[in-house]
Amino acid sequence: MNELVSIITPTFNTEKYIRATLQSVIDQSYQNWELILVDDASTDQTVAIIKEYAQNDSRIKLTELTKNSGNGFARNVALEKANGKYIAYLDADDLWFTTKLEKQIQFLKANNLPFTFSFYDCIDEDGNSLNKRVEAPLNLTYNQLFFCNYVGNLTAIYDADYFGKIVIKATQKRQDWRLWLTILKQIKQTKPVPEPLAFYRIRKDSISSSKFKLIKHNFGVYRDFHGFNFVSSVLLMTRFLFTQLVIKPRYIKNI
């Protein structure tokens, strides 16, 4: 168990968090990884901090974009540069447990899965625990994912030898959900590692902190990605909102 893992991390003005994120990768018990960071024209010290770490660790690789193009575009640029058997995702303000990659790859192999994810815990902007854990169905099907994104981007990993590099249109939001839907449409179902392996940082300035702000982006998944007409997309969004507000909270635990 020593295959290369390519970690995809877009960055944009994350000087407050990027050191901790980088360190959580460096501290992994599984050491055969490359961290591919694509900076989306940051105007703060994000790039300088990454370069500081890259000077001391050749596995950290930085590409700088000259024009701000969005996380989705940056992720696709990083994916083009990936060399690993496995593709993993980590946003520039989130953190991994030290055993994240080791446990997840062991789980993939033990369960003969080409794609998996895990539970995760939530922290605030300053890294303090919010005493909240986000879990998921232990057998996640395409139909379940169709009405709710149970996969935390910071926990997902897939086998590029099985799927190839999966490129998703660089939309402003919900690129990750479209990616998991593409994967599950092919393999029908998967299992999460049934324990938390990462910390998701909830920031006040993040659009993802409010599900209601994401309604138009969720609608776009049904309308544009799946190709449903307007009326069907509205009806599907009704089911989505029910799942989001009634069913998914059952998987959010106080710890």
C-alpha positions in Angstrom: 0.0 0.0 0.0 2.2 2.7 -1.3 0.5 4.2 -4.4 0.9 7.9 -5.0 -2.0 10.1 -3.9 -2.5 13.4 -5.7 -4.2 16.0 -3.5 -6.0 18.8 -5.2 -6.1 22.2 -3.4 -7.2 25.5 -4.9 -6.3 28.6 -3.0 -7.5 32.2 -2.9 -6.7 34.6 -0.1 -6.4 31.9 2.6 -3.3 33.3 4.4 -5.1 32.8 7.7 -5.6 29.1 7.2 -3.1 27.7 4.7 -0.3 26.9 7.1 -2.5 24.6 9.2 -3.9 23.0 6.0 -0.4 22.4 4.6 0.8 21.0 8.0 -2.1 18.6 8.2 -0.9 17.1 4.9 2.7 17.0 5.8 1.8 15.2 9.1 0.0 12.4 7.3 1.0 8.9 8.4 0.7 7.9 4.7 3.6 9.8 3.1 3.5 9.0 -0.6 1.5 12.0 -1.8 1.9 15.1 -3.9 0.0 18.3 -2.9 -1.0 20.2 -6.0 -2.0 23.7 -5.2 -3.3 26.1 -7.8 -3.6 29.7 -6.5 -6.4 31.7 -8.1 -4.6 35.1 -8.1 -4.5 35.7 -4.4 -3.8 39.3 -3.2 -2.6 38.4 0.3 0.3 36.3 1.5 -1.1 32.9 0.5 1.5 32.3 -2.3 4.4 33.4 -0.1 3.4 31.0 2.6 3.0 28.1 0.1 6.4 28.8 -1.4 8.0 28.8 2.0 6.7 25.2 2.6 7.5 24.1 -1.0 11.1 25.1 -0.5 11.4 22.5 2.2 9.2 19.7 0.7 9.3 18.9 -3.0 5.9 17.1 -2.8 4.3 20.5 -2.5 3.7 21.9 -6.0 2.3 25.3 -6.7 0.8 26.8 -9.9 -0.1 30.5 -9.9 -3.0 31.8 -12.1 -2.7 35.4 -13.2 -6.5 35.9 -13.4 -9.1 35.0 -10.8 -11.1 32.2 -12.4 -12.9 30.4 -9.6 -12.3 27.3 -7.5 -13.7 25.0 -10.2 -11.2 26.2 -12.8 -8.3 26.0 -10.3 -9.3 22.4 -9.4 -9.3 21.4 -13.1 -5.8 22.9 -13.6 -4.6 20.9 -10.6 -6.2 17.8 -11.9 -4.3 18.1 -15.2 -1.0 18.0 -13.3 -1.9 15.1 -11.1 0.2 12.0 -11.3 -1.3 9.8 -8.6 -3.3 6.6 -8.7 -5.6 8.2 -6.3 -7.1 11.7 -6.5 -8.0 13.4 -3.2 -9.5 16.8 -2.5 -8.7 19.3 0.3 -9.8 22.9 0.4 -7.3 25.5 1.6 -9.1 26.2 4.9 -9.8 22.6 5.9 -7.7 20.0 7.8 -7.1 16.3 7.8 -6.6 14.0 10.7 -3.0 12.5 10.6 -4.3 9.0 9.7 -6.7 10.2 7.0 -5.0 8.9 3.9 -3.7 5.7 5.5 -7.2 4.7 6.9 -9.0 5.7 3.7 -6.8 3.8 1.3 -6.9 0.7 3.6 -10.7 1.0 3.5 -10.8 1.3 -0.3 -8.7 -1.8 -0.7 -10.5 -3.8 2.0 -13.9 -3.1 0.5 -12.8 -3.2 -3.2 -14.1 0.4 -3.8 -12.8 2.8 -6.4 -14.4 5.8 -4.5 -15.0 6.6 -0.9 -15.3 9.5 1.6 -15.6 9.8 5.3 -17.4 11.5 8.2 -16.0 14.8 9.3 -16.1 17.2 12.3 -16.8 20.9 12.2 -14.6 23.7 13.5 -15.0 27.5 13.5 -12.8 30.1 11.8 -10.3 29.9 14.6 -10.1 26.2 14.7 -12.2 25.6 17.7 -14.5 22.6 17.8 -18.2 23.2 17.1 -19.0 19.9 18.7 -20.7 18.8 15.5 -20.0 15.7 13.4 -21.4 15.2 9.9 -22.0 11.5 9.0 -23.6 9.9 5.9 -25.6 6.8 4.9 -23.4 3.7 5.3 -24.4 2.5 1.9 -24.7 5.6 -0.2 -26.6 5.1 -3.5 -26.8 7.3 -6.6 -30.5 7.9 -5.8 -29.6 9.2 -2.3 -26.9 11.4 -3.7 -29.2 12.7 -6.4 -31.3 14.5 -3.8 -28.5 15.5 -1.3 -24.8 15.8 -1.4 -23.7 13.6 1.5 -20.0 13.7 0.4 -17.8 16.2 2.1 -15.3 17.5 -0.6 -12.4 17.4 2.0 -12.9 13.7 2.6 -13.4 12.3 -1.0 -10.9 10.1 -2.8 -11.2 8.1 -6.0 -9.1 5.7 -8.0 -7.9 7.4 -11.2 -6.8 4.1 -12.7 -10.4 3.0 -12.5 -12.2 6.2 -13.6 -9.4 8.2 -15.3 -9.2 11.9 -14.4 -12.7 13.1 -14.1 -13.0 16.7 -15.4 -16.2 18.5 -14.4 -17.2 21.9 -15.9 -15.8 24.7 -13.9 -19.0 26.1 -12.4 -18.9 28.6 -9.6 -20.5 26.2 -7.1 -21.5 22.5 -6.8 -18.7 21.3 -9.0 -18.0 18.7 -6.2 -21.6 17.4 -6.2 -21.5 17.0 -10.0 -18.3 15.0 -9.7 -19.7 12.6 -7.1 -22.9 12.2 -9.2 -20.7 11.3 -12.2 -18.9 8.7 -10.2 -21.9 7.2 -8.5 -23.9 7.0 -11.8 -21.2 4.6 -12.9 -20.7 2.5 -9.8 -24.2 2.9 -8.4 -23.2 3.0 -4.7 -20.3 3.3 -2.3 -19.5 3.3 1.4 -18.0 6.0 3.6 -15.3 5.3 6.1 -17.6 5.3 9.2 -15.5 7.7 11.3 -14.4 11.3 11.0 -11.1 11.8 9.2 -11.1 15.6 8.6 -12.1 19.0 10.0 -14.4 21.2 8.0 -14.0 24.9 8.8 -17.2 26.9 8.8 -16.5 30.5 7.9 -18.8 33.4 8.1 -17.8 34.7 4.7 -18.3 31.4 2.9 -21.4 31.0 0.7 -21.4 27.3 1.7 -22.2 28.3 5.3 -25.8 29.0 4.2 -27.6 26.3 2.3 -30.3 28.7 1.2 -27.7 30.8 -0.6 -26.9 27.7 -2.6 -30.5 27.1 -3.9 -29.8 28.6 -7.3 -26.6 26.5 -7.7 -28.5 23.3 -6.6 -31.2 24.2 -9.1 -28.4 24.5 -11.8 -27.4 20.9 -11.1 -30.8 19.6 -12.1 -31.4 22.1 -14.9 -27.9 22.2 -16.5 -26.0 19.1 -15.4 -28.9 16.6 -15.6 -30.7 18.5 -18.3 -34.2 18.5 -16.8 -36.7 21.2 -18.0 -37.6 24.1 -15.8 -40.7 22.5 -14.3 -39.1 19.2 -13.5 -36.1 21.0 -12.0 -38.4 23.0 -9.7 -40.1 19.7 -8.6 -36.8 18.0 -8.0 -35.6 21.0 -6.0 -38.7 20.6 -3.7 -37.5 17.0 -3.0 -34.0 18.3 -2.6 -35.0 20.8 0.0 -37.1 18.3 1.9 -34.1 15.9 2.0 -31.7 18.8 3.0 -34.0 20.1 5.8 -35.6 16.9 7.1 -33.4 13.8 6.3 -29.8 15.1 6.2 -30.0 16.6 9.7 -30.4 13.0 11.0 -26.8 12.5 10.0 -25.5 15.5 12.0 -24.5 14.5 15.5 -23.5 16.5 18.6 -20.2 15.3 20.0 
